[in-house]
Amino acid sequence: MSAQRRLQILSNHLLGRTSEDLVSRQATAANNSDVSASYASVDGKPNSYGRVHGAVSREPTNWRRIPIVSREELTDVIYEKAIGEGIAKITINRPERRNAFRPRTVQEMSWCFGDARDDPEVGVIILTGAGDLAFCSGGDQSVRGQGGYVGADGIARLNVLDLQIQIRRLPKPVVAMVAGYAVGGGHILHMICDLTIAADNAVFGQTGPKVGSFDAGYGSTHMARLVGQKKAREMWFLARLYDAHEAHRMGLVNTVVPLDKLEEETLVWCREMLRNSPTALRLLKSALNAAEDGQAGIQELGGNATLLFYQSEEGNEGRQAYLEKRAPNFSKFKRLP
Ligand SMILES: CC(C)(COP(=O)(O)OP(=O)(O)OC[C@H]1O[C@@H](n2cnc3c(N)ncnc32)[C@H](O)[C@@H]1OP(=O)(O)O)[C@@H](O)C(=O)NCCC(=O)NCCSC(=O)CCC(=O)c1ccccc1C(=O)O
């Protein structure tokens, strides 16, 4: 439990606040600001889950900036971790280009996601864009060459496709926090994230066919799973842009909140997930992926089964027997129905 949370519980205790107070106050605050409430109940009173766990904090967090990742100084991305809670935040920082990505931007995002994956203190990752005008406007067309986007080494790449797979396979929830435009490859990035929290100024859509580009991978097939075949064809063939409420109706985003509540609400969603079993979330993500990702999805889910088995007595009996040069005794393990 974080020091901040301990302090909150202590001060609630001293002030005589119960978790019921907190839950009902949170629900009122949520209703007032038109943001989602955390708990539903049959009678409007907090249920036993709410009474036991109390309200999720809506307090802002303190971010610690990490300027160097993989021994490289970040230029295109801001990487931060919340002090005392397991949240990392990756911000595409090219607002003068509506946060369009070039190969270096994608490389830096990949380093940060790698760090967040490896850090056992991190349980959830936010992906966002700098400023209020754009989450990301896709590939930087000014560096688009023959066969991809050209970086400092002069080589053309489509390395954002590797980043999509990295986010998809990352065994922790990734949340897109979207203000402004999420278009082109930026729209695909938010779709790949596990959840999307949209500000009421957010605008979504594909622009590829207008600028001579398309994504025949997750950008079209995963989109069709989210919004259905007809709507996916509309989004790609017409390349229209949709406001946040329309995107919500289409199933592209999880919720829409006022712009000035965007980070507050995103933190609430992150904190709620952090209360839950990390292994349950990990397995659920890989199961949901597996239903779409064919053999690669089964490999990911299978890897998680092995991870769990390696933590079991039965799994360790096999390893121990090998190291002790004896036959393993698997007979002591039950064959469950
Ligand atoms: C996003 C806009 C609708 C915002 O419009 P507006 O608010 O009026 O701002 P602007 O004045 O247009 O923009 C300000 C400034 O930013 C520059 N800029 C914006 N977007 C880009 C961009 N994508 N590339 C380069 N530069 C950009 C703009 O030129 C202005 O600069 P000035 O110097 O002031 O002129 C609007 O900006 C807009 O429509 N932008 C373009 C959106 C777009 O078409 N994006 C590319 C889509 S294609 C793609 O992303 C493919 C990416 C990829 O790598 C890929 C390849 C193959 C398969 C999959 C993928 C994948 O991404 O998954």
The ligand as an ORCA input file, in Angstrom:
! r2SCAN-3c Opt
* xyz 0 1
  C      -4.438     15.837    -37.284
  C      -5.020     16.951    -38.134
  C      -6.473     16.643    -38.511
  C      -4.976     18.240    -37.264
  O      -5.414     19.342    -38.027
  P      -5.088     20.820    -37.486
  O      -5.449     20.903    -36.045
  O      -5.738     21.767    -38.420
  O      -3.512     20.964    -37.509
  P      -2.543     21.112    -38.764
  O      -2.365     22.555    -39.069
  O      -2.982     20.226    -39.861
  O      -1.217     20.489    -38.161
  C      -0.324     21.245    -37.373
  C       1.071     20.953    -37.862
  O       1.319     19.549    -37.669
  C       1.687     18.964    -38.897
  N       1.203     17.590    -38.930
  C       0.037     17.126    -38.458
  N      -0.054     15.823    -38.668
  C       1.074     15.436    -39.298
  C       1.561     14.198    -39.785
  N       0.864     13.052    -39.642
  N       2.751     14.181    -40.383
  C       3.477     15.313    -40.504
  N       3.077     16.534    -40.068
  C       1.883     16.583    -39.472
  C       1.024     19.824    -39.954
  O       1.648     19.664    -41.198
  C       1.209     21.215    -39.352
  O       2.539     21.622    -39.574
  P       2.831     23.067    -40.244
  O       4.330     23.123    -40.323
  O       2.250     24.044    -39.272
  O       2.156     23.061    -41.546
  C      -4.204     17.192    -39.392
  O      -2.938     17.676    -39.017
  C      -4.007     15.976    -40.216
  O      -4.906     15.552    -40.909
  N      -2.819     15.392    -40.156
  C      -2.416     14.288    -40.998
  C      -3.002     12.983    -40.523
  C      -2.500     11.857    -41.381
  O      -2.861     11.733    -42.512
  N      -1.628     10.994    -40.821
  C      -0.958      9.943    -41.519
  C      -1.849      8.748    -41.729
  S      -1.008      7.366    -42.438
  C      -0.234      6.692    -41.080
  O      -0.306      7.178    -40.006
  C       0.530      5.430    -41.341
  C       1.517      5.148    -40.262
  C       2.261      3.862    -40.368
  O       3.431      3.881    -40.061
  C       1.670      2.599    -40.807
  C       2.052      2.118    -42.032
  C       1.550      0.934    -42.515
  C       0.676      0.197    -41.746
  C       0.307      0.669    -40.484
  C       0.783      1.861    -40.028
  C       0.318      2.278    -38.693
  O       0.459      3.386    -38.273
  O      -0.242      1.473    -37.961
*
